[in-house]
Amino acid sequence: MTVQVGDSIPEVTMKIMGDQGPQDISTADIFSGKKVVLFAVPGAFTPTCSAAHLPGFVAIADKIKEKGVDAIVCVSVNDAFVMDAWGKGQNAEEIMMVGDGNGEFTKAMGVEMDGSGFGLGTRSIRYSLIAEDGKITALNLEKGGAFEVSSAETIMEAL
């Protein structure tokens, strides 16, 4: 079942790139006691994700944080190495690039999609959300392959 506004972020451990390589990060580490904007993409380096979704958040990250947001998080069913390289290539210094390599967070959120027709296997649908202390206060789920409601601009309007 897909999460909804008012639901808590599920407790899952994912990966980020640390100084010594991939390291664990729990959803509690990311969300507890914080106001967080999270957006999820079907895949790092994929066309819409690289041309529009991530760059949109990079472009206005400062404005988002000025609205009292503690962290902006990008999640994809990719490993921490890929997310780190993609973030560096997109100048995403203000964005926490999180790898959900096994898709556990995606599954717990109920936002899986079958990308096997494109050779991607199970991935996440595209979406964005705002969470305060781990509770979802705004949720923008895309339908199909669309990029209409999960943009940085939509998040700014919700903040």
N, C-alpha and C positions, 0 to 999 in steps of 0.2 A: 504494500500500500504506500502510495506517495505521501510524503510529509505535507503538512498544511501549516498555515499561519497559526501560531499558538503552540505548536509542537516543540518539543525539545530536540536539539541536535543529538543524534545518536552517539553513543560512546564507542569510538573506533580509534585505532592507532594507524597513522599513515607515515609517510616519509618526506623529509626535507633534506636538502644538501647542507651538511655542516662542514666545518674546517677539515675534518678527518674523513669525509665521505658521507654517505646517507646515514641519517639518524632518525630515530622515532620521534613523532610528535603526536600527541593525543588530541582529540577534539576538545577535551577539558583544557589542555594547554592553550589552545587557540581561542576558545570562546568564554571560559569562566571569568566572570566579572568584567567583561569587555563588550563594547559595541563593535560588531564585526560585519563587514560586507564580504560576502563570498560569492564568487561566480564560478560556474563549472562549464567546461568545454568538452566536446567529444574527443578532441585529440590535439596535443601540441603539434605545431608546425602544419596543421591542416589549413586549407585556404581561408575560410571565414574566421576561424579562430585567430590566425596570424595577421590577417589583413584588417580586421575590424574589432573583434571582441576584446582581446587583450590590449591592443593599442588604444582603444577607447578608455579603458581604465588607467592605462599608463598616462594618457594625456591629461586626465583630470584628477589624478590621485591626490594631489595637494588639496584641491577643492573638496573632495570627499572627506579627507581627514579633518579639514576645517569645520565640518559639520559634527565633530565629536566622535568620529570613527577611529577606533584604536588600531585596527588592522584591516587590510584589504587582502583577501586570499583567493588565489586561483587554484582550482582543483581539476585534475584530469586523470583518467585511468591510463596513466603513464608512470614510468619509474622516476625516481628522484634525479637521476642523471639527465634524463630527457627534459624534465621540467626545469632543471637548473640551466641547461644549455639554451632552452627556448627563452627563458626569462632574461638571460644575459643578452641574447641576440635581439630581444625586443626592448632593451633598456628598462626593464621592469624592476628597478631597485626598490621601489616603494611597495611592491606586491610580494606577498609570501607565496612562493610557487611550491605547491604541495602535490606530491605524487601519491595517487591512490592505486598503486600498481596492481593490486589484487582485486580491485573493485569493491572492497568491503564497505567503504563509506557510501559509495554509489548504491550498492544493494540495500544497505541499512536505510538510506534516504528514500528508496523506492523509485529511483530515477534512471534505471537501467534502460538501455536500448540495444537492439541487435544490429551491430555494424558489420556483421559477417559478410554481407553482400559487397562491402567495400574492402574486405580483408582486414577489418579492424577488430573483429570479435565483439565481446560485450563491452560497451562503453556507456558513458553518461549522456543523458540528454543535455542540451544547453539550458542553463537557468542562472538566475541570480537571486540572492536573498540578503536580508538584513537580519541579524540576530543580536539580541541584547541579553547578556549573561546566559547564553546557550538556548534562549527561546526565540523561535522564528517570529519576527514581527512584520516582515514583508517577504513575499515569495513570487517570483516571476518565472514561470515555466514555459518554455518554448514548445511549440507543436511541430512534429516532423523535423525537417531540416531548416526551419525558420530561424531568423535572427531579427526579431521584432520587439520583444518585451524584456530582454535580459541585459540590455546595454547599460553602460555607465551613466548615460543621461537619464535613463529611467530610474536608476538607483538614486541619482541626485534629486530627482523630483520627489521620491519617497522619503528622503532624509529631511 
